Amino acid sequence: MLLGIILLATLTARVGQGSDAYLWILTLGTTLVAAFCSVVTALWRLRPAGSLFHIFAFAAIASVPQQPRSGKGCWRRF
């Protein structure tokens, strides 16, 4: 489940970063992840209970700015 959330956060960050409404998309996505993971952790009776780890994983990864392309121009020789 956590790997799916990481994938969703990565895709959200990749697609939405150029948008003016990105902060609202991130807020909505985090809310949906919190709701979904709270229900799943309650049904599966996971401990620690709640969706704190899932919320942090989604919000932290989705808020990271895009990384530069590797290759030409990435490293300079002195």
PyMOL Python script that loads the backbone (N, CA, C, O; Angstrom):
from pymol import cmd

cmd.read_pdbstr("""\
ATOM      1  N   MET A   1       0.826  -1.189   0.000  1.00  0.00           N
ATOM      2  CA  MET A   1       0.000   0.000   0.000  1.00  0.00           C
ATOM      3  C   MET A   1       0.871   1.255   0.000  1.00  0.00           C
ATOM      4  O   MET A   1       0.563   2.226  -0.691  1.00  0.00           O
ATOM      5  N   LEU A   2       1.950   1.236   0.768  1.00  0.00           N
ATOM      6  CA  LEU A   2       2.817   2.403   0.832  1.00  0.00           C
ATOM      7  C   LEU A   2       3.524   2.646  -0.499  1.00  0.00           C
ATOM      8  O   LEU A   2       3.743   3.795  -0.884  1.00  0.00           O
ATOM      9  N   LEU A   3       3.880   1.582  -1.199  1.00  0.00           N
ATOM     10  CA  LEU A   3       4.510   1.740  -2.511  1.00  0.00           C
ATOM     11  C   LEU A   3       3.546   2.372  -3.513  1.00  0.00           C
ATOM     12  O   LEU A   3       3.961   3.171  -4.353  1.00  0.00           O
ATOM     13  N   GLY A   4       2.279   2.022  -3.430  1.00  0.00           N
ATOM     14  CA  GLY A   4       1.271   2.652  -4.285  1.00  0.00           C
ATOM     15  C   GLY A   4       1.131   4.134  -3.998  1.00  0.00           C
ATOM     16  O   GLY A   4       0.952   4.932  -4.918  1.00  0.00           O
ATOM     17  N   ILE A   5       1.208   4.506  -2.739  1.00  0.00           N
ATOM     18  CA  ILE A   5       1.116   5.911  -2.358  1.00  0.00           C
ATOM     19  C   ILE A   5       2.345   6.677  -2.835  1.00  0.00           C
ATOM     20  O   ILE A   5       2.234   7.820  -3.279  1.00  0.00           O
ATOM     21  N   ILE A   6       3.502   6.055  -2.744  1.00  0.00           N
ATOM     22  CA  ILE A   6       4.722   6.691  -3.237  1.00  0.00           C
ATOM     23  C   ILE A   6       4.635   6.908  -4.750  1.00  0.00           C
ATOM     24  O   ILE A   6       5.019   7.964  -5.255  1.00  0.00           O
ATOM     25  N   LEU A   7       4.130   5.907  -5.466  1.00  0.00           N
ATOM     26  CA  LEU A   7       3.958   6.046  -6.920  1.00  0.00           C
ATOM     27  C   LEU A   7       2.959   7.160  -7.242  1.00  0.00           C
ATOM     28  O   LEU A   7       3.206   7.972  -8.134  1.00  0.00           O
ATOM     29  N   LEU A   8       1.848   7.203  -6.532  1.00  0.00           N
ATOM     30  CA  LEU A   8       0.844   8.245  -6.746  1.00  0.00           C
ATOM     31  C   LEU A   8       1.419   9.633  -6.467  1.00  0.00           C
ATOM     32  O   LEU A   8       1.146  10.579  -7.206  1.00  0.00           O
ATOM     33  N   ALA A   9       2.209   9.756  -5.412  1.00  0.00           N
ATOM     34  CA  ALA A   9       2.826  11.046  -5.082  1.00  0.00           C
ATOM     35  C   ALA A   9       3.824  11.465  -6.149  1.00  0.00           C
ATOM     36  O   ALA A   9       3.886  12.641  -6.509  1.00  0.00           O
ATOM     37  N   THR A  10       4.599  10.527  -6.655  1.00  0.00           N
ATOM     38  CA  THR A  10       5.567  10.844  -7.696  1.00  0.00           C
ATOM     39  C   THR A  10       4.870  11.302  -8.966  1.00  0.00           C
ATOM     40  O   THR A  10       5.293  12.271  -9.596  1.00  0.00           O
ATOM     41  N   LEU A  11       3.810  10.612  -9.340  1.00  0.00           N
ATOM     42  CA  LEU A  11       3.063  11.010 -10.530  1.00  0.00           C
ATOM     43  C   LEU A  11       2.378  12.362 -10.340  1.00  0.00           C
ATOM     44  O   LEU A  11       2.332  13.169 -11.268  1.00  0.00           O
ATOM     45  N   THR A  12       1.852  12.609  -9.155  1.00  0.00           N
ATOM     46  CA  THR A  12       1.221  13.896  -8.860  1.00  0.00           C
ATOM     47  C   THR A  12       2.240  15.027  -8.966  1.00  0.00           C
ATOM     48  O   THR A  12       1.947  16.082  -9.529  1.00  0.00           O
ATOM     49  N   ALA A  13       3.423  14.807  -8.430  1.00  0.00           N
ATOM     50  CA  ALA A  13       4.463  15.832  -8.493  1.00  0.00           C
ATOM     51  C   ALA A  13       4.917  16.066  -9.921  1.00  0.00           C
ATOM     52  O   ALA A  13       5.172  17.202 -10.319  1.00  0.00           O
ATOM     53  N   ARG A  14       5.018  15.015 -10.677  1.00  0.00           N
ATOM     54  CA  ARG A  14       5.506  15.130 -12.063  1.00  0.00           C
ATOM     55  C   ARG A  14       4.502  15.850 -12.960  1.00  0.00           C
ATOM     56  O   ARG A  14       4.886  16.661 -13.804  1.00  0.00           O
ATOM     57  N   VAL A  15       3.233  15.556 -12.778  1.00  0.00           N
ATOM     58  CA  VAL A  15       2.197  16.114 -13.652  1.00  0.00           C
ATOM     59  C   VAL A  15       1.773  17.514 -13.217  1.00  0.00           C
ATOM     60  O   VAL A  15       1.566  18.386 -14.060  1.00  0.00           O
ATOM     61  N   GLY A  16       1.643  17.735 -11.928  1.00  0.00           N
ATOM     62  CA  GLY A  16       1.006  18.961 -11.473  1.00  0.00           C
ATOM     63  C   GLY A  16       1.893  20.124 -11.137  1.00  0.00           C
ATOM     64  O   GLY A  16       1.377  21.200 -10.833  1.00  0.00           O
ATOM     65  N   GLN A  17       3.212  19.973 -11.175  1.00  0.00           N
ATOM     66  CA  GLN A  17       4.091  21.042 -10.693  1.00  0.00           C
ATOM     67  C   GLN A  17       3.982  22.337 -11.484  1.00  0.00           C
ATOM     68  O   GLN A  17       4.203  23.406 -10.914  1.00  0.00           O
ATOM     69  N   GLY A  18       3.659  22.292 -12.745  1.00  0.00           N
ATOM     70  CA  GLY A  18       3.561  23.510 -13.534  1.00  0.00           C
ATOM     71  C   GLY A  18       2.237  24.231 -13.390  1.00  0.00           C
ATOM     72  O   GLY A  18       2.079  25.342 -13.896  1.00  0.00           O
ATOM     73  N   SER A  19       1.298  23.628 -12.717  1.00  0.00           N
ATOM     74  CA  SER A  19      -0.047  24.179 -12.608  1.00  0.00           C
ATOM     75  C   SER A  19      -0.125  25.260 -11.533  1.00  0.00           C
ATOM     76  O   SER A  19       0.575  25.205 -10.522  1.00  0.00           O
ATOM     77  N   ASP A  20      -0.992  26.241 -11.774  1.00  0.00           N
ATOM     78  CA  ASP A  20      -1.221  27.287 -10.769  1.00  0.00           C
ATOM     79  C   ASP A  20      -1.974  26.739  -9.561  1.00  0.00           C
ATOM     80  O   ASP A  20      -1.836  27.258  -8.453  1.00  0.00           O
ATOM     81  N   ALA A  21      -2.750  25.718  -9.767  1.00  0.00           N
ATOM     82  CA  ALA A  21      -3.559  25.133  -8.691  1.00  0.00           C
ATOM     83  C   ALA A  21      -2.861  23.945  -8.035  1.00  0.00           C
ATOM     84  O   ALA A  21      -3.518  23.111  -7.411  1.00  0.00           O
ATOM     85  N   TYR A  22      -1.544  23.858  -8.167  1.00  0.00           N
ATOM     86  CA  TYR A  22      -0.830  22.682  -7.658  1.00  0.00           C
ATOM     87  C   TYR A  22      -0.980  22.516  -6.148  1.00  0.00           C
ATOM     88  O   TYR A  22      -1.124  21.393  -5.665  1.00  0.00           O
ATOM     89  N   LEU A  23      -0.950  23.610  -5.403  1.00  0.00           N
ATOM     90  CA  LEU A  23      -1.089  23.494  -3.946  1.00  0.00           C
ATOM     91  C   LEU A  23      -2.454  22.926  -3.565  1.00  0.00           C
ATOM     92  O   LEU A  23      -2.565  22.159  -2.609  1.00  0.00           O
ATOM     93  N   TRP A  24      -3.487  23.303  -4.310  1.00  0.00           N
ATOM     94  CA  TRP A  24      -4.816  22.757  -4.035  1.00  0.00           C
ATOM     95  C   TRP A  24      -4.899  21.284  -4.436  1.00  0.00           C
ATOM     96  O   TRP A  24      -5.557  20.487  -3.767  1.00  0.00           O
ATOM     97  N   ILE A  25      -4.231  20.932  -5.526  1.00  0.00           N
ATOM     98  CA  ILE A  25      -4.187  19.519  -5.937  1.00  0.00           C
ATOM     99  C   ILE A  25      -3.468  18.696  -4.886  1.00  0.00           C
ATOM    100  O   ILE A  25      -3.905  17.596  -4.550  1.00  0.00           O
ATOM    101  N   LEU A  26      -2.363  19.225  -4.362  1.00  0.00           N
ATOM    102  CA  LEU A  26      -1.613  18.535  -3.315  1.00  0.00           C
ATOM    103  C   LEU A  26      -2.446  18.388  -2.045  1.00  0.00           C
ATOM    104  O   LEU A  26      -2.416  17.339  -1.401  1.00  0.00           O
ATOM    105  N   THR A  27      -3.185  19.429  -1.682  1.00  0.00           N
ATOM    106  CA  THR A  27      -4.044  19.366  -0.497  1.00  0.00           C
ATOM    107  C   THR A  27      -5.165  18.349  -0.673  1.00  0.00           C
ATOM    108  O   THR A  27      -5.440  17.566   0.236  1.00  0.00           O
ATOM    109  N   LEU A  28      -5.808  18.356  -1.829  1.00  0.00           N
ATOM    110  CA  LEU A  28      -6.866  17.389  -2.101  1.00  0.00           C
ATOM    111  C   LEU A  28      -6.320  15.962  -2.119  1.00  0.00           C
ATOM    112  O   LEU A  28      -6.934  15.057  -1.555  1.00  0.00           O
ATOM    113  N   GLY A  29      -5.182  15.759  -2.758  1.00  0.00           N
ATOM    114  CA  GLY A  29      -4.571  14.429  -2.799  1.00  0.00           C
ATOM    115  C   GLY A  29      -4.209  13.923  -1.418  1.00  0.00           C
ATOM    116  O   GLY A  29      -4.431  12.753  -1.104  1.00  0.00           O
ATOM    117  N   THR A  30      -3.652  14.798  -0.587  1.00  0.00           N
ATOM    118  CA  THR A  30      -3.302  14.399   0.781  1.00  0.00           C
ATOM    119  C   THR A  30      -4.548  14.046   1.583  1.00  0.00           C
ATOM    120  O   THR A  30      -4.525  13.104   2.375  1.00  0.00           O
ATOM    121  N   THR A  31      -5.622  14.782   1.392  1.00  0.00           N
ATOM    122  CA  THR A  31      -6.883  14.490   2.083  1.00  0.00           C
ATOM    123  C   THR A  31      -7.438  13.138   1.662  1.00  0.00           C
ATOM    124  O   THR A  31      -7.889  12.360   2.502  1.00  0.00           O
ATOM    125  N   LEU A  32      -7.404  12.856   0.361  1.00  0.00           N
ATOM    126  CA  LEU A  32      -7.899  11.562  -0.124  1.00  0.00           C
ATOM    127  C   LEU A  32      -7.038  10.402   0.361  1.00  0.00           C
ATOM    128  O   LEU A  32      -7.558   9.340   0.704  1.00  0.00           O
ATOM    129  N   VAL A  33      -5.726  10.604   0.390  1.00  0.00           N
ATOM    130  CA  VAL A  33      -4.827   9.562   0.913  1.00  0.00           C
ATOM    131  C   VAL A  33      -5.113   9.312   2.392  1.00  0.00           C
ATOM    132  O   VAL A  33      -5.138   8.163   2.835  1.00  0.00           O
ATOM    133  N   ALA A  34      -5.328  10.380   3.154  1.00  0.00           N
ATOM    134  CA  ALA A  34      -5.625  10.235   4.580  1.00  0.00           C
ATOM    135  C   ALA A  34      -6.918   9.458   4.797  1.00  0.00           C
ATOM    136  O   ALA A  34      -6.973   8.572   5.650  1.00  0.00           O
ATOM    137  N   ALA A  35      -7.945   9.780   4.042  1.00  0.00           N
ATOM    138  CA  ALA A  35      -9.230   9.091   4.196  1.00  0.00           C
ATOM    139  C   ALA A  35      -9.112   7.622   3.821  1.00  0.00           C
ATOM    140  O   ALA A  35      -9.564   6.750   4.563  1.00  0.00           O
ATOM    141  N   PHE A  36      -8.509   7.348   2.678  1.00  0.00           N
ATOM    142  CA  PHE A  36      -8.372   5.969   2.205  1.00  0.00           C
ATOM    143  C   PHE A  36      -7.523   5.131   3.166  1.00  0.00           C
ATOM    144  O   PHE A  36      -7.899   4.014   3.519  1.00  0.00           O
ATOM    145  N   CYS A  37      -6.393   5.670   3.580  1.00  0.00           N
ATOM    146  CA  CYS A  37      -5.488   4.897   4.440  1.00  0.00           C
ATOM    147  C   CYS A  37      -6.043   4.718   5.851  1.00  0.00           C
ATOM    148  O   CYS A  37      -5.748   3.715   6.501  1.00  0.00           O
ATOM    149  N   SER A  38      -6.830   5.659   6.331  1.00  0.00           N
ATOM    150  CA  SER A  38      -7.461   5.486   7.643  1.00  0.00           C
ATOM    151  C   SER A  38      -8.436   4.315   7.625  1.00  0.00           C
ATOM    152  O   SER A  38      -8.480   3.519   8.563  1.00  0.00           O
ATOM    153  N   VAL A  39      -9.210   4.217   6.561  1.00  0.00           N
ATOM    154  CA  VAL A  39     -10.160   3.103   6.439  1.00  0.00           C
ATOM    155  C   VAL A  39      -9.421   1.769   6.305  1.00  0.00           C
ATOM    156  O   VAL A  39      -9.783   0.786   6.951  1.00  0.00           O
ATOM    157  N   VAL A  40      -8.396   1.742   5.472  1.00  0.00           N
ATOM    158  CA  VAL A  40      -7.663   0.487   5.244  1.00  0.00           C
ATOM    159  C   VAL A  40      -6.942   0.042   6.509  1.00  0.00           C
ATOM    160  O   VAL A  40      -6.984  -1.141   6.847  1.00  0.00           O
ATOM    161  N   THR A  41      -6.279   0.958   7.220  1.00  0.00           N
ATOM    162  CA  THR A  41      -5.581   0.562   8.442  1.00  0.00           C
ATOM    163  C   THR A  41      -6.562   0.105   9.523  1.00  0.00           C
ATOM    164  O   THR A  41      -6.225  -0.758  10.333  1.00  0.00           O
ATOM    165  N   ALA A  42      -7.758   0.668   9.546  1.00  0.00           N
ATOM    166  CA  ALA A  42      -8.771   0.213  10.509  1.00  0.00           C
ATOM    167  C   ALA A  42      -9.289  -1.177  10.153  1.00  0.00           C
ATOM    168  O   ALA A  42      -9.482  -2.017  11.032  1.00  0.00           O
ATOM    169  N   LEU A  43      -9.513  -1.417   8.858  1.00  0.00           N
ATOM    170  CA  LEU A  43      -9.996  -2.734   8.436  1.00  0.00           C
ATOM    171  C   LEU A  43      -8.960  -3.821   8.646  1.00  0.00           C
ATOM    172  O   LEU A  43      -9.290  -4.932   9.062  1.00  0.00           O
ATOM    173  N   TRP A  44      -7.715  -3.502   8.361  1.00  0.00           N
ATOM    174  CA  TRP A  44      -6.642  -4.489   8.505  1.00  0.00           C
ATOM    175  C   TRP A  44      -6.081  -4.550   9.919  1.00  0.00           C
ATOM    176  O   TRP A  44      -5.260  -5.413  10.230  1.00  0.00           O
ATOM    177  N   ARG A  45      -6.526  -3.634  10.773  1.00  0.00           N
ATOM    178  CA  ARG A  45      -6.075  -3.548  12.167  1.00  0.00           C
ATOM    179  C   ARG A  45      -4.557  -3.443  12.277  1.00  0.00           C
ATOM    180  O   ARG A  45      -3.914  -4.154  13.049  1.00  0.00           O
ATOM    181  N   LEU A  46      -4.016  -2.540  11.486  1.00  0.00           N
ATOM    182  CA  LEU A  46      -2.578  -2.305  11.501  1.00  0.00           C
ATOM    183  C   LEU A  46      -2.197  -1.451  12.695  1.00  0.00           C
ATOM    184  O   LEU A  46      -2.985  -0.632  13.166  1.00  0.00           O
ATOM    185  N   ARG A  47      -0.992  -1.649  13.173  1.00  0.00           N
ATOM    186  CA  ARG A  47      -0.464  -0.842  14.269  1.00  0.00           C
ATOM    187  C   ARG A  47       0.863  -0.277  13.855  1.00  0.00           C
ATOM    188  O   ARG A  47       1.668  -1.030  13.308  1.00  0.00           O
ATOM    189  N   PRO A  48       1.159   0.973  14.065  1.00  0.00           N
ATOM    190  CA  PRO A  48       0.332   1.976  14.701  1.00  0.00           C
ATOM    191  C   PRO A  48      -0.857   2.343  13.829  1.00  0.00           C
ATOM    192  O   PRO A  48      -0.757   2.413  12.604  1.00  0.00           O
ATOM    193  N   ALA A  49      -1.970   2.573  14.480  1.00  0.00           N
ATOM    194  CA  ALA A  49      -3.215   2.876  13.771  1.00  0.00           C
ATOM    195  C   ALA A  49      -3.158   4.279  13.183  1.00  0.00           C
ATOM    196  O   ALA A  49      -2.416   5.137  13.662  1.00  0.00           O
ATOM    197  N   GLY A  50      -3.941   4.496  12.156  1.00  0.00           N
ATOM    198  CA  GLY A  50      -4.002   5.807  11.530  1.00  0.00           C
ATOM    199  C   GLY A  50      -3.210   5.861  10.243  1.00  0.00           C
ATOM    200  O   GLY A  50      -2.633   4.870   9.797  1.00  0.00           O
ATOM    201  N   SER A  51      -3.197   7.031   9.666  1.00  0.00           N
ATOM    202  CA  SER A  51      -2.570   7.176   8.355  1.00  0.00           C
ATOM    203  C   SER A  51      -1.438   8.197   8.370  1.00  0.00           C
ATOM    204  O   SER A  51      -1.137   8.793   7.335  1.00  0.00           O
ATOM    205  N   LEU A  52      -0.815   8.407   9.506  1.00  0.00           N
ATOM    206  CA  LEU A  52       0.226   9.417   9.624  1.00  0.00           C
ATOM    207  C   LEU A  52       1.388   9.161   8.665  1.00  0.00           C
ATOM    208  O   LEU A  52       1.851  10.084   7.996  1.00  0.00           O
ATOM    209  N   PHE A  53       1.857   7.929   8.593  1.00  0.00           N
ATOM    210  CA  PHE A  53       2.994   7.603   7.732  1.00  0.00           C
ATOM    211  C   PHE A  53       2.635   7.779   6.260  1.00  0.00           C
ATOM    212  O   PHE A  53       3.461   8.228   5.465  1.00  0.00           O
ATOM    213  N   HIS A  54       1.423   7.432   5.905  1.00  0.00           N
ATOM    214  CA  HIS A  54       0.981   7.554   4.522  1.00  0.00           C
ATOM    215  C   HIS A  54       0.813   9.014   4.116  1.00  0.00           C
ATOM    216  O   HIS A  54       1.169   9.400   3.003  1.00  0.00           O
ATOM    217  N   ILE A  55       0.272   9.816   5.018  1.00  0.00           N
ATOM    218  CA  ILE A  55       0.126  11.247   4.742  1.00  0.00           C
ATOM    219  C   ILE A  55       1.496  11.878   4.545  1.00  0.00           C
ATOM    220  O   ILE A  55       1.708  12.635   3.598  1.00  0.00           O
ATOM    221  N   PHE A  56       2.417  11.565   5.433  1.00  0.00           N
ATOM    222  CA  PHE A  56       3.760  12.134   5.329  1.00  0.00           C
ATOM    223  C   PHE A  56       4.443  11.696   4.034  1.00  0.00           C
ATOM    224  O   PHE A  56       5.071  12.511   3.357  1.00  0.00           O
ATOM    225  N   ALA A  57       4.324  10.425   3.692  1.00  0.00           N
ATOM    226  CA  ALA A  57       4.957   9.934   2.466  1.00  0.00           C
ATOM    227  C   ALA A  57       4.397  10.637   1.240  1.00  0.00           C
ATOM    228  O   ALA A  57       5.162  11.069   0.378  1.00  0.00           O
ATOM    229  N   PHE A  58       3.090  10.759   1.146  1.00  0.00           N
ATOM    230  CA  PHE A  58       2.482  11.403  -0.016  1.00  0.00           C
ATOM    231  C   PHE A  58       2.851  12.875  -0.087  1.00  0.00           C
ATOM    232  O   PHE A  58       3.315  13.345  -1.126  1.00  0.00           O
ATOM    233  N   ALA A  59       2.655  13.610   1.000  1.00  0.00           N
ATOM    234  CA  ALA A  59       2.860  15.061   0.975  1.00  0.00           C
ATOM    235  C   ALA A  59       4.334  15.412   0.794  1.00  0.00           C
ATOM    236  O   ALA A  59       4.658  16.362   0.081  1.00  0.00           O
ATOM    237  N   ALA A  60       5.219  14.668   1.422  1.00  0.00           N
ATOM    238  CA  ALA A  60       6.647  14.977   1.298  1.00  0.00           C
ATOM    239  C   ALA A  60       7.156  14.710  -0.111  1.00  0.00           C
ATOM    240  O   ALA A  60       7.902  15.519  -0.662  1.00  0.00           O
ATOM    241  N   ILE A  61       6.765  13.597  -0.697  1.00  0.00           N
ATOM    242  CA  ILE A  61       7.250  13.260  -2.030  1.00  0.00           C
ATOM    243  C   ILE A  61       6.606  14.150  -3.085  1.00  0.00           C
ATOM    244  O   ILE A  61       7.285  14.594  -4.010  1.00  0.00           O
ATOM    245  N   ALA A  62       5.322  14.419  -2.965  1.00  0.00           N
ATOM    246  CA  ALA A  62       4.634  15.228  -3.971  1.00  0.00           C
ATOM    247  C   ALA A  62       5.042  16.693  -3.932  1.00  0.00           C
ATOM    248  O   ALA A  62       4.858  17.404  -4.920  1.00  0.00           O
ATOM    249  N   SER A  63       5.589  17.161  -2.824  1.00  0.00           N
ATOM    250  CA  SER A  63       5.975  18.560  -2.735  1.00  0.00           C
ATOM    251  C   SER A  63       7.423  18.815  -3.134  1.00  0.00           C
ATOM    252  O   SER A  63       7.849  19.969  -3.173  1.00  0.00           O
ATOM    253  N   VAL A  64       8.183  17.776  -3.430  1.00  0.00           N
ATOM    254  CA  VAL A  64       9.569  17.943  -3.859  1.00  0.00           C
ATOM    255  C   VAL A  64       9.579  18.491  -5.287  1.00  0.00           C
ATOM    256  O   VAL A  64       8.888  17.962  -6.158  1.00  0.00           O
ATOM    257  N   PRO A  65      10.351  19.539  -5.530  1.00  0.00           N
ATOM    258  CA  PRO A  65      10.396  20.063  -6.903  1.00  0.00           C
ATOM    259  C   PRO A  65      11.032  19.059  -7.856  1.00  0.00           C
ATOM    260  O   PRO A  65      11.734  18.140  -7.434  1.00  0.00           O
ATOM    261  N   GLN A  66      10.777  19.247  -9.134  1.00  0.00           N
ATOM    262  CA  GLN A  66      11.300  18.324 -10.131  1.00  0.00           C
ATOM    263  C   GLN A  66      12.819  18.344 -10.134  1.00  0.00           C
ATOM    264  O   GLN A  66      13.449  19.387  -9.961  1.00  0.00           O
ATOM    265  N   GLN A  67      13.381  17.181 -10.332  1.00  0.00           N
ATOM    266  CA  GLN A  67      14.826  17.040 -10.368  1.00  0.00           C
ATOM    267  C   GLN A  67      15.336  17.377 -11.759  1.00  0.00           C
ATOM    268  O   GLN A  67      14.625  17.176 -12.744  1.00  0.00           O
ATOM    269  N   PRO A  68      16.565  17.890 -11.854  1.00  0.00           N
ATOM    270  CA  PRO A  68      17.116  18.167 -13.175  1.00  0.00           C
ATOM    271  C   PRO A  68      17.420  16.869 -13.919  1.00  0.00           C
ATOM    272  O   PRO A  68      17.635  15.822 -13.309  1.00  0.00           O
ATOM    273  N   ARG A  69      17.432  16.959 -15.231  1.00  0.00           N
ATOM    274  CA  ARG A  69      17.756  15.784 -16.026  1.00  0.00           C
ATOM    275  C   ARG A  69      19.215  15.416 -15.823  1.00  0.00           C
ATOM    276  O   ARG A  69      20.082  16.286 -15.729  1.00  0.00           O
ATOM    277  N   SER A  70      19.472  14.133 -15.757  1.00  0.00           N
ATOM    278  CA  SER A  70      20.859  13.702 -15.651  1.00  0.00           C
ATOM    279  C   SER A  70      21.473  13.725 -17.044  1.00  0.00           C
ATOM    280  O   SER A  70      20.795  13.486 -18.044  1.00  0.00           O
ATOM    281  N   GLY A  71      22.733  14.011 -17.088  1.00  0.00           N
ATOM    282  CA  GLY A  71      23.398  14.052 -18.386  1.00  0.00           C
ATOM    283  C   GLY A  71      24.062  15.387 -18.624  1.00  0.00           C
ATOM    284  O   GLY A  71      24.656  15.977 -17.721  1.00  0.00           O
ATOM    285  N   LYS A  72      23.953  15.850 -19.842  1.00  0.00           N
ATOM    286  CA  LYS A  72      24.641  17.067 -20.247  1.00  0.00           C
ATOM    287  C   LYS A  72      24.156  18.273 -19.435  1.00  0.00           C
ATOM    288  O   LYS A  72      22.957  18.515 -19.300  1.00  0.00           O
ATOM    289  N   GLY A  73      25.112  19.010 -18.908  1.00  0.00           N
ATOM    290  CA  GLY A  73      24.790  20.202 -18.144  1.00  0.00           C
ATOM    291  C   GLY A  73      24.529  19.941 -16.671  1.00  0.00           C
ATOM    292  O   GLY A  73      24.344  20.876 -15.891  1.00  0.00           O
ATOM    293  N   CYS A  74      24.516  18.689 -16.298  1.00  0.00           N
ATOM    294  CA  CYS A  74      24.237  18.367 -14.899  1.00  0.00           C
ATOM    295  C   CYS A  74      25.498  18.531 -14.056  1.00  0.00           C
ATOM    296  O   CYS A  74      25.436  19.090 -12.961  1.00  0.00           O
ATOM    297  N   TRP A  75      26.609  18.065 -14.533  1.00  0.00           N
ATOM    298  CA  TRP A  75      27.878  18.151 -13.826  1.00  0.00           C
ATOM    299  C   TRP A  75      28.840  18.993 -14.654  1.00  0.00           C
ATOM    300  O   TRP A  75      28.950  18.813 -15.866  1.00  0.00           O
ATOM    301  N   ARG A  76      29.506  19.875 -14.021  1.00  0.00           N
ATOM    302  CA  ARG A  76      30.489  20.699 -14.717  1.00  0.00           C
ATOM    303  C   ARG A  76      31.898  20.260 -14.313  1.00  0.00           C
ATOM    304  O   ARG A  76      32.171  19.932 -13.158  1.00  0.00           O
ATOM    305  N   ARG A  77      32.755  20.268 -15.289  1.00  0.00           N
ATOM    306  CA  ARG A  77      34.147  19.948 -15.003  1.00  0.00           C
ATOM    307  C   ARG A  77      34.902  21.252 -14.781  1.00  0.00           C
ATOM    308  O   ARG A  77      34.727  22.225 -15.514  1.00  0.00           O
ATOM    309  N   PHE A  78      35.740  21.246 -13.760  1.00  0.00           N
ATOM    310  CA  PHE A  78      36.515  22.451 -13.457  1.00  0.00           C
ATOM    311  C   PHE A  78      37.929  22.284 -13.920  1.00  0.00           C
ATOM    312  O   PHE A  78      38.743  23.193 -13.756  1.00  0.00           O
TER     313      PHE A  78
END
""", "prot")
cmd.dss("prot")
cmd.show_as("cartoon", "prot")
cmd.util.cbc("prot")
cmd.orient("prot")
